[in-house]
Amino acid sequence: MNQFHQSTTHWANFINGEWVDSKQFIEVENPATGQLVGTIACATQKQVDMAVNAARECHRSRRVAGMDPYQRMQLLHTIAAEIRALAKRGGELLCLENGKPLSQAEWEFEEAARYFEYYAGMADKIEGQSIPLGDGLVDFTEYEPFGVSAQVIPWNFPVSLVARSLAPALAAGNSVVIKSPELTPLAVALLAEAMVNAKVPAGAVNILCGYGHDTGVALVSHSDIDQIVFTGSVATGQSIMKAATTHVVPSVMELGGKSAGIVFADADLDQVISSAEVGNLYNSGQVCSAMARLIVHQSVYEEVKQRLTQCFAAKTVGAGIDEADVTPILTQLQLDKIAAMCSQAKQQGAHCLLGGAPLDRPGYFMPPTIIEADVDADIAQQEVFGPVLVIMSFNTEDEAYAMANSTDFGLVAGVFTKDLSRALRASRALIAGQVFVNEWFAGGISTPFGGVGKSGFGREKGQEALYNYVRTKNIAIRLTP
Ligand code: NAD
């Protein structure tokens, strides 16, 4: 086993361009070993105020909002380069605190850099409209930044998800306060170095860590924020939406999922198996848009079941630093929750084809698990957030759509078929923010992403997401005759 990086480090909060420490701190542990990776200051209510005030002052001074858009574009390109320069160091840190494979942790920094490049290209293209009102009037719209954008981030892809909302917010001229996830905050704290090196104006980007019920609540219920962007669980989203109503603050909600792929009889089964492999096991299933259910036509059900079981059984389970296929679950609590859901499924009559219980070894390891269950079983309805794939069979096309659409969620969905008309019919019938045809996770930074139902609202990624970070102002001018 690779033994590097056993030493511990301490991180502070980043407020108004400076590192600000706190007496209280959070210990961050490596889920593969339980060892301490580092500590981070827990932001107090006063520090939340400082960060929001710094962002407000930055916005008021128009240091970012009033910049020539060409300069803002250059600033985002510089941030991208600085993030890319951190990939090796940051990737190691993220691998240790989050448990994911080192290569994927390094990739998160690359992906984060690409978010900044993508939105750099839009910084000088946020154009309003001219609206004809007759000879006596000139009317036009302008897109203006909201002001102070509060962004609350989950732990599964912390670096990439910070970039997903920070890059368009900055491109549009906002100032931002980020609440990093208390379970994996260290690599996000490192991003502050990129902001310093890129000479981002003081107060434009503030990064706080702390617990959700404490620092998170203080931020989202602050009276001086203009917008909330939240990515995380449904329950937290509901609580944040309530906070947002107090000050009538708009929000974007990127929540959980229980996404299904439908396999028709004519599907290329190689594509199905490789898509299930990546769709369900990537990041050990700790992905909002994971393939959680596979709904398979009865004519190919036995073959899919047998090939899937063989494929999942061959996966290595181990530490991210060793590039295992399936890396640890983030916490003991989450591992226990997954185990309890699998046991309950078995008690309710589901059939476990593979895995189903945590591995008896140090660290929080759950092996790839495949469960045959009824469409309305709890395991087929609730988000597990682990390497657990639920499979079931269908007979008619309508039955498949009804099964896929049977949960409260609607984040992504997938269809496997060689029939283009059916693929399109299915894409329209499925209740989801995005549909993958013949490949799970098809798409990327440029394709809009977001949910339906309890998976949330608003779209991140793509050109569309930029418009989450601006509001329209209409200006009508009466001309003198
Ligand atoms: P979580 O809701 O527990 O926490 C997310 C963030 O919210 C953390 O930073 C946490 O500290 C903060 N928080 C918690 N309570 C808060 C409160 N009352 N007020 C303000 N902030 C609060 O989610 P998690 O366990 O970190 O992430 C897993 C969940 O996130 C899963 O449900 C997953 O599907 C979802 N997710 C969604 C997307 C997406 O794009 N739709 C992406 C990644 C993860």
Boltz pocket constraint, residues with backbone or C-beta under 6 A from the ligand:
constraints:
  - pocket:
      binder: B
      contacts: [[A, 152], [A, 153], [A, 154], [A, 155], [A, 156], [A, 157], [A, 179], [A, 180], [A, 181], [A, 182], [A, 210], [A, 211], [A, 212], [A, 213], [A, 215], [A, 216], [A, 217], [A, 220], [A, 231], [A, 232], [A, 233], [A, 234], [A, 235], [A, 236], [A, 237], [A, 239], [A, 240], [A, 253], [A, 254], [A, 255], [A, 256], [A, 257], [A, 287], [A, 288], [A, 289], [A, 383], [A, 385], [A, 411], [A, 451], [A, 455]]
      max_distance: 6.0
